[in-house]
Amino acid sequence: MLNSLANIIKIQGMEGVYHFKKETVSFINAIESFFAMGSINSSLQFLKNWLNPPQNEYDYSPQKHPAQLLRFYEKLLPLFDYSDLIFNHREADTDFVKAITADESSLERESVLLDYSPKLLSKGEMQNPKLIFLEMYLFFQSHSYKIAYKEWLLAGLENTLDQEWDAHIYEVYGNTRKMLEACWLIHERIVTKNSFKSIDRYYHLAVFESTSPLAFDHNLFQNPFAVIEHFFTLDSLAGHKTYLKNWYKIALAKESYVNNSSNYFFFYNQFTQLLNAGYIIAAKKLVYKQYVVEEADYAAIEAYQTQLCEVNTLPPHHVKNPYLFIETFFVPEKIKQLRLGLLEWLYAAFSNKSSIKLMEKEYLFEQYENMQMIIEAFFLVINDPQLGEEEDWVVYLE
């Protein structure tokens, strides 16, 4: 359980470290303690059977288990106290509100990964559970809820809970159910972090050794263009782009997986080398120097002209000057993001139970488009005979 004695607690979230206030930590502790009793499904069912006892004597009824009823009551009341204090009587804990808020992409991912999907909350409330607590204390305070549940506890223990469902009872009961769903979302996002475990399984690996832009030998460090030359001896520009498109489509489809896994793993390694080479070229401002031949190689020129139609993703100013694309794209932050995305693509392509379609948009078509532009830019760098003659490239010379 979280340390409730601390005034501030640090929690690692998806967007950094959060610093929570003391009362927020107490609220999180109360939520964790409540769901230690059981799942959100069992909690909602217990509450329903408590306030609306089943008529069938064989059905489960909290009234027949007074110890469990008292324990449920004791775990429930702190949720009212702390949520009312945090959202109704104190200045908002902005770090906490930020940590429990989810965007549309995260919400879609939760709907697939989590065992339970809230049935009582709107989409906006699921994205921002704070709205539930603002709504439930609009006409009632925590004291009102506690009085109602104390009366229901005594009636439940005495097995005399046979009341008419007036508007007051229904609203208290309905708000409590929505509060429990909101607390469960907070529990998943703050305590268990189940929302992120399955998708981000390679995150720590990706930000460690595998993202290093220097992960190749000394010879390639001295001549990163050799990596690009070798890449285009393996296949044409059109061939590489077709392979990339197939990889993207298979990674998107949950039921599909590659049969020739060794080929895709090889392509993954080759693309990793391209990222490393691009970083060195950008960092050292290198320019590719073509071999000087006395006579024009008309076959090579014709082959280049034939493939030039495949350069259809780069914007025109980068087609004219691909080094500008290399300079702006190959920075450590973008390389790390692409390396993480490549790992996810690789895993999804090898499995028929995984897909990248629920990942953030920067790992989907945006990544596919970036990879196309990388291939096109490198194709131009080593094949366009005019690049070495442009005076504008002198800024890349050491």
ZAVOMI-48448 format. One record per residue (C-alpha): residue in one letter; x, y, z. Coordinates in steps of 0.25 Angstrom, whole numbers, plus 5000, padded with zeros to 4 digits. Layout:
<recs>
rec resn: A, px: X, py: Y, pz: Z
...
</recs>
This chain:
<recs>
rec resn: M, px: 5000, py: 5000, pz: 5000
rec resn: L, px: 5005, py: 5014, pz: 4998
rec resn: N, px: 5011, py: 5022, pz: 5009
rec resn: S, px: 4999, py: 5030, pz: 5015
rec resn: L, px: 5009, py: 5037, pz: 5025
rec resn: A, px: 5016, py: 5045, pz: 5015
rec resn: N, px: 5012, py: 5059, pz: 5011
rec resn: I, px: 5016, py: 5057, pz: 4997
rec resn: I, px: 5018, py: 5045, pz: 4989
rec resn: K, px: 5025, py: 5043, pz: 4976
rec resn: I, px: 5018, py: 5034, pz: 4965
rec resn: Q, px: 5024, py: 5031, pz: 4952
rec resn: G, px: 5013, py: 5033, pz: 4941
rec resn: M, px: 5012, py: 5032, pz: 4926
rec resn: E, px: 5017, py: 5047, pz: 4925
rec resn: G, px: 5027, py: 5048, pz: 4937
rec resn: V, px: 5028, py: 5048, pz: 4952
rec resn: Y, px: 5015, py: 5053, pz: 4959
rec resn: H, px: 5016, py: 5059, pz: 4973
rec resn: F, px: 5003, py: 5057, pz: 4981
rec resn: K, px: 4998, py: 5064, pz: 4993
rec resn: K, px: 4996, py: 5057, pz: 5006
rec resn: E, px: 4980, py: 5057, pz: 5005
rec resn: T, px: 4982, py: 5051, pz: 4991
rec resn: V, px: 4991, py: 5040, pz: 4996
rec resn: S, px: 4981, py: 5037, pz: 5006
rec resn: F, px: 4970, py: 5036, pz: 4996
rec resn: I, px: 4978, py: 5027, pz: 4987
rec resn: N, px: 4981, py: 5018, pz: 5000
rec resn: A, px: 4966, py: 5017, pz: 5002
rec resn: I, px: 4963, py: 5013, pz: 4988
rec resn: E, px: 4974, py: 5003, pz: 4988
rec resn: S, px: 4969, py: 4997, pz: 5002
rec resn: F, px: 4955, py: 4997, pz: 4996
rec resn: F, px: 4958, py: 4989, pz: 4984
rec resn: A, px: 4967, py: 4979, pz: 4992
rec resn: M, px: 4953, py: 4973, pz: 4996
rec resn: G, px: 4950, py: 4970, pz: 4982
rec resn: S, px: 4948, py: 4974, pz: 4968
rec resn: I, px: 4939, py: 4985, pz: 4963
rec resn: N, px: 4928, py: 4975, pz: 4958
rec resn: S, px: 4927, py: 4968, pz: 4971
rec resn: S, px: 4927, py: 4982, pz: 4979
rec resn: L, px: 4915, py: 4987, pz: 4970
rec resn: Q, px: 4908, py: 4974, pz: 4972
rec resn: F, px: 4910, py: 4974, pz: 4987
rec resn: L, px: 4905, py: 4989, pz: 4988
rec resn: K, px: 4893, py: 4985, pz: 4979
rec resn: N, px: 4889, py: 4973, pz: 4988
rec resn: W, px: 4891, py: 4981, pz: 5001
rec resn: L, px: 4881, py: 4992, pz: 4997
rec resn: N, px: 4872, py: 4983, pz: 4989
rec resn: P, px: 4872, py: 4970, pz: 4995
rec resn: P, px: 4869, py: 4958, pz: 4986
rec resn: Q, px: 4856, py: 4951, pz: 4988
rec resn: N, px: 4862, py: 4937, pz: 4985
rec resn: E, px: 4867, py: 4931, pz: 4998
rec resn: Y, px: 4878, py: 4924, pz: 4990
rec resn: D, px: 4883, py: 4937, pz: 4985
rec resn: Y, px: 4895, py: 4943, pz: 4991
rec resn: S, px: 4891, py: 4954, pz: 5001
rec resn: P, px: 4900, py: 4963, pz: 5010
rec resn: Q, px: 4890, py: 4963, pz: 5021
rec resn: K, px: 4894, py: 4948, pz: 5023
rec resn: H, px: 4908, py: 4952, pz: 5025
rec resn: P, px: 4909, py: 4963, pz: 5035
rec resn: A, px: 4924, py: 4963, pz: 5036
rec resn: Q, px: 4926, py: 4965, pz: 5021
rec resn: L, px: 4915, py: 4976, pz: 5021
rec resn: L, px: 4922, py: 4984, pz: 5032
rec resn: R, px: 4935, py: 4983, pz: 5026
rec resn: F, px: 4929, py: 4988, pz: 5012
rec resn: Y, px: 4923, py: 4999, pz: 5020
rec resn: E, px: 4936, py: 5003, pz: 5027
rec resn: K, px: 4944, py: 5003, pz: 5014
rec resn: L, px: 4933, py: 5011, pz: 5006
rec resn: L, px: 4932, py: 5023, pz: 5015
rec resn: P, px: 4946, py: 5028, pz: 5014
rec resn: L, px: 4944, py: 5029, pz: 4999
rec resn: F, px: 4933, py: 5039, pz: 5002
rec resn: D, px: 4942, py: 5047, pz: 5012
rec resn: Y, px: 4954, py: 5048, pz: 5003
rec resn: S, px: 4948, py: 5051, pz: 4990
rec resn: D, px: 4939, py: 5062, pz: 4996
rec resn: L, px: 4951, py: 5068, pz: 5002
rec resn: I, px: 4960, py: 5067, pz: 4990
rec resn: F, px: 4950, py: 5072, pz: 4979
rec resn: N, px: 4940, py: 5080, pz: 4988
rec resn: H, px: 4948, py: 5087, pz: 4999
rec resn: R, px: 4962, py: 5088, pz: 4995
rec resn: E, px: 4970, py: 5095, pz: 4984
rec resn: A, px: 4971, py: 5084, pz: 4973
rec resn: D, px: 4983, py: 5075, pz: 4973
rec resn: T, px: 4987, py: 5078, pz: 4958
rec resn: D, px: 4997, py: 5066, pz: 4957
rec resn: F, px: 4986, py: 5057, pz: 4962
rec resn: V, px: 4976, py: 5062, pz: 4952
rec resn: K, px: 4986, py: 5061, pz: 4941
rec resn: A, px: 4990, py: 5046, pz: 4945
rec resn: I, px: 4976, py: 5041, pz: 4945
rec resn: T, px: 4972, py: 5047, pz: 4932
rec resn: A, px: 4972, py: 5039, pz: 4919
rec resn: D, px: 4972, py: 5043, pz: 4905
rec resn: E, px: 4963, py: 5036, pz: 4894
rec resn: S, px: 4975, py: 5027, pz: 4890
rec resn: S, px: 4977, py: 5023, pz: 4904
rec resn: L, px: 4962, py: 5021, pz: 4906
rec resn: E, px: 4961, py: 5012, pz: 4894
rec resn: R, px: 4973, py: 5004, pz: 4899
rec resn: E, px: 4967, py: 5002, pz: 4913
rec resn: S, px: 4954, py: 4997, pz: 4907
rec resn: V, px: 4962, py: 4985, pz: 4901
rec resn: L, px: 4972, py: 4982, pz: 4912
rec resn: L, px: 4964, py: 4984, pz: 4924
rec resn: D, px: 4955, py: 4973, pz: 4930
rec resn: Y, px: 4944, py: 4983, pz: 4933
rec resn: S, px: 4939, py: 4995, pz: 4925
rec resn: P, px: 4930, py: 5005, pz: 4932
rec resn: K, px: 4916, py: 5004, pz: 4929
rec resn: L, px: 4910, py: 5016, pz: 4936
rec resn: L, px: 4920, py: 5027, pz: 4932
rec resn: S, px: 4920, py: 5035, pz: 4919
rec resn: K, px: 4932, py: 5036, pz: 4910
rec resn: G, px: 4936, py: 5050, pz: 4916
rec resn: E, px: 4935, py: 5044, pz: 4930
rec resn: M, px: 4944, py: 5033, pz: 4927
rec resn: Q, px: 4954, py: 5042, pz: 4921
rec resn: N, px: 4953, py: 5051, pz: 4933
rec resn: P, px: 4948, py: 5044, pz: 4946
rec resn: K, px: 4948, py: 5057, pz: 4953
rec resn: L, px: 4935, py: 5061, pz: 4947
rec resn: I, px: 4928, py: 5050, pz: 4955
rec resn: F, px: 4932, py: 5055, pz: 4968
rec resn: L, px: 4928, py: 5069, pz: 4964
rec resn: E, px: 4915, py: 5064, pz: 4960
rec resn: M, px: 4912, py: 5056, pz: 4972
rec resn: Y, px: 4915, py: 5067, pz: 4982
rec resn: L, px: 4907, py: 5077, pz: 4975
rec resn: F, px: 4895, py: 5075, pz: 4984
rec resn: F, px: 4900, py: 5066, pz: 4994
rec resn: Q, px: 4912, py: 5066, pz: 5003
rec resn: S, px: 4920, py: 5054, pz: 5008
rec resn: H, px: 4913, py: 5055, pz: 5022
rec resn: S, px: 4899, py: 5053, pz: 5014
rec resn: Y, px: 4904, py: 5040, pz: 5008
rec resn: K, px: 4910, py: 5035, pz: 5021
rec resn: I, px: 4897, py: 5037, pz: 5029
rec resn: A, px: 4889, py: 5030, pz: 5018
rec resn: Y, px: 4899, py: 5018, pz: 5018
rec resn: K, px: 4899, py: 5017, pz: 5033
rec resn: E, px: 4884, py: 5016, pz: 5033
rec resn: W, px: 4885, py: 5005, pz: 5023
rec resn: L, px: 4896, py: 4998, pz: 5030
rec resn: L, px: 4887, py: 4997, pz: 5043
rec resn: A, px: 4875, py: 4993, pz: 5035
rec resn: G, px: 4884, py: 4983, pz: 5027
rec resn: L, px: 4889, py: 4977, pz: 5040
rec resn: E, px: 4875, py: 4976, pz: 5046
rec resn: N, px: 4870, py: 4970, pz: 5033
rec resn: T, px: 4859, py: 4981, pz: 5032
rec resn: L, px: 4864, py: 4988, pz: 5019
rec resn: D, px: 4850, py: 4988, pz: 5012
rec resn: Q, px: 4848, py: 5003, pz: 5008
rec resn: E, px: 4842, py: 5010, pz: 4996
rec resn: W, px: 4852, py: 5015, pz: 4986
rec resn: D, px: 4849, py: 5030, pz: 4986
rec resn: A, px: 4857, py: 5040, pz: 4978
rec resn: H, px: 4867, py: 5043, pz: 4989
rec resn: I, px: 4871, py: 5028, pz: 4991
rec resn: Y, px: 4872, py: 5026, pz: 4976
rec resn: E, px: 4881, py: 5038, pz: 4975
rec resn: V, px: 4890, py: 5034, pz: 4986
rec resn: Y, px: 4891, py: 5019, pz: 4981
rec resn: G, px: 4893, py: 5024, pz: 4967
rec resn: N, px: 4904, py: 5034, pz: 4970
rec resn: T, px: 4911, py: 5023, pz: 4979
rec resn: R, px: 4911, py: 5013, pz: 4967
rec resn: K, px: 4917, py: 5024, pz: 4958
rec resn: M, px: 4927, py: 5028, pz: 4969
rec resn: L, px: 4932, py: 5013, pz: 4970
rec resn: E, px: 4934, py: 5012, pz: 4955
rec resn: A, px: 4942, py: 5025, pz: 4955
rec resn: C, px: 4950, py: 5020, pz: 4967
rec resn: W, px: 4953, py: 5007, pz: 4959
rec resn: L, px: 4958, py: 5015, pz: 4948
rec resn: I, px: 4967, py: 5023, pz: 4957
rec resn: H, px: 4972, py: 5010, pz: 4963
rec resn: E, px: 4976, py: 5005, pz: 4949
rec resn: R, px: 4983, py: 5017, pz: 4945
rec resn: I, px: 4990, py: 5020, pz: 4958
rec resn: V, px: 4992, py: 5008, pz: 4966
rec resn: T, px: 4992, py: 4995, pz: 4957
rec resn: K, px: 4995, py: 5003, pz: 4944
rec resn: N, px: 4988, py: 4991, pz: 4936
rec resn: S, px: 4984, py: 5001, pz: 4925
rec resn: F, px: 4999, py: 5001, pz: 4920
rec resn: K, px: 5005, py: 4988, pz: 4924
rec resn: S, px: 5002, py: 4980, pz: 4911
rec resn: I, px: 5004, py: 4991, pz: 4901
rec resn: D, px: 5017, py: 4997, pz: 4907
rec resn: R, px: 5024, py: 4984, pz: 4910
rec resn: Y, px: 5037, py: 4988, pz: 4902
rec resn: Y, px: 5037, py: 5002, pz: 4907
rec resn: H, px: 5049, py: 5001, pz: 4917
rec resn: L, px: 5057, py: 4992, pz: 4907
rec resn: A, px: 5054, py: 5002, pz: 4896
rec resn: V, px: 5059, py: 5014, pz: 4904
rec resn: F, px: 5072, py: 5007, pz: 4909
rec resn: E, px: 5082, py: 5000, pz: 4900
rec resn: S, px: 5074, py: 4998, pz: 4888
rec resn: T, px: 5072, py: 5013, pz: 4885
rec resn: S, px: 5087, py: 5016, pz: 4885
rec resn: P, px: 5090, py: 5023, pz: 4872
rec resn: L, px: 5104, py: 5018, pz: 4873
rec resn: A, px: 5101, py: 5003, pz: 4873
rec resn: F, px: 5110, py: 4999, pz: 4861
rec resn: D, px: 5125, py: 4996, pz: 4859
rec resn: H, px: 5136, py: 5006, pz: 4857
rec resn: N, px: 5137, py: 5004, pz: 4842
rec resn: L, px: 5122, py: 5008, pz: 4840
rec resn: F, px: 5124, py: 5019, pz: 4849
rec resn: Q, px: 5135, py: 5024, pz: 4840
rec resn: N, px: 5126, py: 5022, pz: 4828
rec resn: P, px: 5111, py: 5022, pz: 4831
rec resn: F, px: 5108, py: 5023, pz: 4816
rec resn: A, px: 5113, py: 5009, pz: 4814
rec resn: V, px: 5100, py: 5005, pz: 4822
rec resn: I, px: 5092, py: 5012, pz: 4812
rec resn: E, px: 5099, py: 5006, pz: 4800
rec resn: H, px: 5098, py: 4992, pz: 4805
rec resn: F, px: 5083, py: 4994, pz: 4808
rec resn: F, px: 5080, py: 4998, pz: 4794
rec resn: T, px: 5088, py: 4986, pz: 4789
rec resn: L, px: 5078, py: 4977, pz: 4796
rec resn: D, px: 5066, py: 4982, pz: 4788
rec resn: S, px: 5061, py: 4994, pz: 4780
rec resn: L, px: 5054, py: 5006, pz: 4786
rec resn: A, px: 5040, py: 5000, pz: 4781
rec resn: G, px: 5044, py: 4987, pz: 4787
rec resn: H, px: 5047, py: 4992, pz: 4801
rec resn: K, px: 5035, py: 5001, pz: 4801
rec resn: T, px: 5026, py: 4989, pz: 4798
rec resn: Y, px: 5033, py: 4981, pz: 4809
rec resn: L, px: 5030, py: 4992, pz: 4818
rec resn: K, px: 5015, py: 4993, pz: 4814
rec resn: N, px: 5013, py: 4979, pz: 4817
rec resn: W, px: 5020, py: 4979, pz: 4830
rec resn: Y, px: 5011, py: 4991, pz: 4834
rec resn: K, px: 4998, py: 4984, pz: 4829
rec resn: I, px: 5002, py: 4971, pz: 4837
rec resn: A, px: 5005, py: 4978, pz: 4850
rec resn: L, px: 4991, py: 4985, pz: 4849
rec resn: A, px: 4984, py: 4972, pz: 4847
rec resn: K, px: 4982, py: 4965, pz: 4860
rec resn: E, px: 4979, py: 4951, pz: 4854
rec resn: S, px: 4991, py: 4952, pz: 4844
rec resn: Y, px: 5006, py: 4949, pz: 4846
rec resn: V, px: 5018, py: 4947, pz: 4837
rec resn: N, px: 5022, py: 4933, pz: 4832
rec resn: N, px: 5036, py: 4937, pz: 4828
rec resn: S, px: 5040, py: 4944, pz: 4842
rec resn: S, px: 5055, py: 4943, pz: 4839
rec resn: N, px: 5053, py: 4952, pz: 4827
rec resn: Y, px: 5045, py: 4963, pz: 4835
rec resn: F, px: 5055, py: 4962, pz: 4846
rec resn: F, px: 5066, py: 4964, pz: 4836
rec resn: F, px: 5059, py: 4976, pz: 4831
rec resn: Y, px: 5057, py: 4981, pz: 4845
rec resn: N, px: 5072, py: 4981, pz: 4847
rec resn: Q, px: 5075, py: 4987, pz: 4834
rec resn: F, px: 5066, py: 4999, pz: 4837
rec resn: T, px: 5072, py: 5000, pz: 4851
rec resn: Q, px: 5085, py: 5002, pz: 4844
rec resn: L, px: 5079, py: 5013, pz: 4835
rec resn: L, px: 5075, py: 5020, pz: 4848
rec resn: N, px: 5089, py: 5019, pz: 4853
rec resn: A, px: 5095, py: 5024, pz: 4840
rec resn: G, px: 5085, py: 5035, pz: 4839
rec resn: Y, px: 5089, py: 5040, pz: 4853
rec resn: I, px: 5104, py: 5040, pz: 4850
rec resn: I, px: 5102, py: 5047, pz: 4836
rec resn: A, px: 5093, py: 5058, pz: 4843
rec resn: A, px: 5102, py: 5060, pz: 4855
rec resn: K, px: 5115, py: 5061, pz: 4847
rec resn: K, px: 5109, py: 5068, pz: 4835
rec resn: L, px: 5114, py: 5058, pz: 4825
rec resn: V, px: 5112, py: 5058, pz: 4810
rec resn: Y, px: 5112, py: 5046, pz: 4801
rec resn: K, px: 5123, py: 5046, pz: 4791
rec resn: Q, px: 5120, py: 5038, pz: 4779
rec resn: Y, px: 5131, py: 5030, pz: 4772
rec resn: V, px: 5137, py: 5038, pz: 4761
rec resn: V, px: 5136, py: 5031, pz: 4747
rec resn: E, px: 5142, py: 5036, pz: 4734
rec resn: E, px: 5130, py: 5032, pz: 4726
rec resn: A, px: 5115, py: 5034, pz: 4730
rec resn: D, px: 5109, py: 5021, pz: 4735
rec resn: Y, px: 5096, py: 5022, pz: 4726
rec resn: A, px: 5090, py: 5009, pz: 4732
rec resn: A, px: 5091, py: 5014, pz: 4746
rec resn: I, px: 5085, py: 5028, pz: 4742
rec resn: E, px: 5074, py: 5020, pz: 4735
rec resn: A, px: 5071, py: 5011, pz: 4747
rec resn: Y, px: 5071, py: 5024, pz: 4756
rec resn: Q, px: 5061, py: 5031, pz: 4747
rec resn: T, px: 5052, py: 5019, pz: 4747
rec resn: Q, px: 5052, py: 5018, pz: 4762
rec resn: L, px: 5050, py: 5033, pz: 4764
rec resn: C, px: 5035, py: 5032, pz: 4762
rec resn: E, px: 5035, py: 5024, pz: 4776
rec resn: V, px: 5039, py: 5036, pz: 4783
rec resn: N, px: 5025, py: 5041, pz: 4786
rec resn: T, px: 5025, py: 5043, pz: 4801
rec resn: L, px: 5036, py: 5054, pz: 4803
rec resn: P, px: 5031, py: 5068, pz: 4802
rec resn: P, px: 5037, py: 5075, pz: 4790
rec resn: H, px: 5047, py: 5083, pz: 4797
rec resn: H, px: 5053, py: 5071, pz: 4803
rec resn: V, px: 5053, py: 5064, pz: 4790
rec resn: K, px: 5062, py: 5075, pz: 4785
rec resn: N, px: 5070, py: 5075, pz: 4797
rec resn: P, px: 5069, py: 5061, pz: 4805
rec resn: Y, px: 5080, py: 5066, pz: 4815
rec resn: L, px: 5070, py: 5076, pz: 4821
rec resn: F, px: 5061, py: 5064, pz: 4824
rec resn: I, px: 5073, py: 5057, pz: 4830
rec resn: E, px: 5077, py: 5069, pz: 4839
rec resn: T, px: 5063, py: 5071, pz: 4844
rec resn: F, px: 5059, py: 5057, pz: 4846
rec resn: F, px: 5071, py: 5050, pz: 4852
rec resn: V, px: 5071, py: 5055, pz: 4866
rec resn: P, px: 5072, py: 5046, pz: 4878
rec resn: E, px: 5057, py: 5048, pz: 4883
rec resn: K, px: 5051, py: 5044, pz: 4869
rec resn: I, px: 5061, py: 5032, pz: 4868
rec resn: K, px: 5057, py: 5027, pz: 4881
rec resn: Q, px: 5042, py: 5028, pz: 4878
rec resn: L, px: 5044, py: 5021, pz: 4865
rec resn: R, px: 5052, py: 5010, pz: 4871
rec resn: L, px: 5041, py: 5008, pz: 4881
rec resn: G, px: 5031, py: 5007, pz: 4870
rec resn: L, px: 5039, py: 4997, pz: 4862
rec resn: L, px: 5040, py: 4988, pz: 4873
rec resn: E, px: 5025, py: 4988, pz: 4875
rec resn: W, px: 5023, py: 4986, pz: 4860
rec resn: L, px: 5032, py: 4974, pz: 4861
rec resn: Y, px: 5025, py: 4968, pz: 4872
rec resn: A, px: 5012, py: 4970, pz: 4866
rec resn: A, px: 5016, py: 4964, pz: 4853
rec resn: F, px: 5021, py: 4951, pz: 4860
rec resn: S, px: 5009, py: 4949, pz: 4868
rec resn: N, px: 4994, py: 4946, pz: 4864
rec resn: K, px: 4989, py: 4951, pz: 4877
rec resn: S, px: 4995, py: 4965, pz: 4877
rec resn: S, px: 4993, py: 4978, pz: 4868
rec resn: I, px: 4998, py: 4992, pz: 4868
rec resn: K, px: 4985, py: 4998, pz: 4864
rec resn: L, px: 4982, py: 5003, pz: 4879
rec resn: M, px: 4995, py: 5010, pz: 4880
rec resn: E, px: 4997, py: 5025, pz: 4879
rec resn: K, px: 4996, py: 5031, pz: 4865
rec resn: E, px: 5011, py: 5034, pz: 4865
rec resn: Y, px: 5014, py: 5019, pz: 4865
rec resn: L, px: 5004, py: 5016, pz: 4854
rec resn: F, px: 5002, py: 5023, pz: 4840
rec resn: E, px: 5012, py: 5035, pz: 4845
rec resn: Q, px: 5023, py: 5024, pz: 4847
rec resn: Y, px: 5020, py: 5017, pz: 4834
rec resn: E, px: 5021, py: 5031, pz: 4827
rec resn: N, px: 5034, py: 5034, pz: 4834
rec resn: M, px: 5040, py: 5021, pz: 4830
rec resn: Q, px: 5036, py: 5023, pz: 4816
rec resn: M, px: 5042, py: 5037, pz: 4816
rec resn: I, px: 5055, py: 5032, pz: 4822
rec resn: I, px: 5056, py: 5021, pz: 4811
rec resn: E, px: 5054, py: 5032, pz: 4800
rec resn: A, px: 5063, py: 5042, pz: 4806
rec resn: F, px: 5075, py: 5032, pz: 4806
rec resn: F, px: 5071, py: 5027, pz: 4792
rec resn: L, px: 5073, py: 5041, pz: 4787
rec resn: V, px: 5086, py: 5043, pz: 4795
rec resn: I, px: 5093, py: 5032, pz: 4789
rec resn: N, px: 5087, py: 5033, pz: 4775
rec resn: D, px: 5084, py: 5047, pz: 4771
rec resn: P, px: 5096, py: 5052, pz: 4763
rec resn: Q, px: 5093, py: 5066, pz: 4765
rec resn: L, px: 5094, py: 5067, pz: 4780
rec resn: G, px: 5109, py: 5067, pz: 4780
rec resn: E, px: 5109, py: 5078, pz: 4770
rec resn: E, px: 5100, py: 5087, pz: 4778
rec resn: E, px: 5107, py: 5099, pz: 4785
rec resn: D, px: 5097, py: 5099, pz: 4796
rec resn: W, px: 5102, py: 5086, pz: 4802
rec resn: V, px: 5115, py: 5093, pz: 4806
rec resn: V, px: 5110, py: 5095, pz: 4820
rec resn: Y, px: 5110, py: 5080, pz: 4822
rec resn: L, px: 5125, py: 5079, pz: 4819
rec resn: E, px: 5134, py: 5077, pz: 4831
</recs>
